[in-house]
Amino acid sequence: MLKFRDGAAYVFAMQKRQYTSGTYTFSLPLELPASGTVEVVGEGRTLAYSGSVFTDAFAAEYSHHIYRIVKQVPGGRGKTAGLEAAVQWPRSSSQTEHTCAR
């Protein structure tokens, strides 16, 4: 799930029960910068991303992460356009791509 609030985008990600632990790739929507840093909220770590794509690992089927990407709307004084999107969950494997789309 993708939510925008106060100049930042938040990606809420967890595996569905049928998926195993592993590495997952996320594609971000065009409204976000094409490259930058993703903060993993509450975990004290960041991930670099480029080409609107980032990758992270999930240790177990119950693992979840919240990612924060700063996004400023020109002239919006830190506010966003109120966009909302969902992660498109694939149907297979330990190397999986998720798309965050409008």
C-alpha positions as CSV (number, residue, x, y, z in Angstrom):
1,M,0.0,0.0,0.0
2,L,1.3,3.5,-0.8
3,K,0.1,6.6,1.0
4,F,1.2,10.2,0.8
5,R,1.3,12.5,3.9
6,D,3.1,15.8,4.8
7,G,5.5,15.8,1.9
8,A,6.5,12.1,2.1
9,A,5.4,8.9,0.6
10,Y,5.0,5.8,2.7
11,V,5.1,2.2,1.4
12,F,3.6,-0.4,3.7
13,A,4.8,-3.8,2.7
14,M,4.4,-7.3,4.0
15,Q,4.3,-10.7,2.4
16,K,1.1,-12.6,1.7
17,R,1.1,-16.0,3.4
18,Q,1.8,-17.9,0.2
19,Y,5.1,-16.1,-0.3
20,T,8.3,-17.2,1.4
21,S,11.1,-15.1,2.8
22,G,13.4,-13.5,0.3
23,T,14.3,-10.4,-1.6
24,Y,11.6,-8.2,-3.1
25,T,11.9,-5.4,-5.6
26,F,9.5,-2.4,-5.5
27,S,8.8,-0.1,-8.4
28,L,7.7,3.4,-7.4
29,P,5.2,5.7,-9.2
30,L,6.4,8.5,-11.4
31,E,5.1,11.1,-8.9
32,L,8.2,10.3,-6.8
33,P,11.8,11.2,-7.5
34,A,13.5,8.7,-9.8
35,S,16.4,8.3,-7.3
36,G,17.2,9.0,-3.7
37,T,17.0,7.3,-0.3
38,V,14.3,5.2,1.3
39,E,14.1,5.3,5.1
40,V,13.0,2.0,6.6
41,V,10.8,3.4,9.4
42,G,11.6,2.2,12.9
43,E,14.6,0.0,11.8
44,G,17.4,2.6,11.8
45,R,18.4,1.9,8.2
46,T,18.1,3.4,4.8
47,L,18.2,2.0,1.2
48,A,19.4,3.8,-1.9
49,Y,17.2,3.6,-4.9
50,S,17.5,4.6,-8.6
51,G,15.4,4.2,-11.7
52,S,12.3,4.4,-9.4
53,V,13.2,0.9,-8.0
54,F,14.4,-0.4,-4.7
55,T,15.0,-3.8,-3.2
56,D,14.8,-5.2,0.3
57,A,14.8,-8.5,2.1
58,F,12.0,-10.1,4.2
59,A,13.3,-12.6,6.7
60,A,10.1,-14.6,7.2
61,E,6.5,-14.8,5.9
62,Y,5.3,-12.6,8.7
63,S,7.9,-9.8,8.1
64,H,6.8,-6.3,7.3
65,H,8.4,-3.0,6.5
66,I,7.3,0.6,6.3
67,Y,9.3,2.7,3.9
68,R,9.4,6.6,3.8
69,I,10.4,8.5,0.7
70,V,10.4,12.3,0.9
71,K,8.4,14.0,-1.8
72,Q,7.9,17.7,-2.2
73,V,5.2,19.2,-4.5
74,P,6.5,22.4,-6.1
75,G,4.7,25.3,-4.5
76,G,2.9,22.9,-2.2
77,R,4.9,23.9,1.0
78,G,5.4,20.3,2.0
79,K,2.0,19.1,1.1
80,T,1.3,16.3,-1.5
81,A,-1.3,15.9,-4.1
82,G,-3.3,13.3,-2.0
83,L,-2.3,10.4,-4.2
84,E,-3.0,6.8,-3.0
85,A,-1.9,3.5,-4.6
86,A,-1.6,-0.1,-4.0
87,V,1.2,-2.6,-4.3
88,Q,0.5,-5.1,-7.1
89,W,1.4,-8.5,-5.6
90,P,2.9,-11.1,-8.0
91,R,2.2,-14.8,-8.0
92,S,5.6,-16.3,-7.6
93,S,9.1,-16.8,-6.2
94,S,11.7,-15.5,-3.8
95,Q,12.9,-12.7,-6.1
96,T,9.7,-10.7,-6.6
97,E,8.8,-7.3,-8.0
98,H,6.0,-5.2,-6.6
99,T,4.7,-2.1,-8.4
100,C,3.3,0.9,-6.5
101,A,1.0,2.5,-9.1
102,R,-1.6,5.2,-9.0
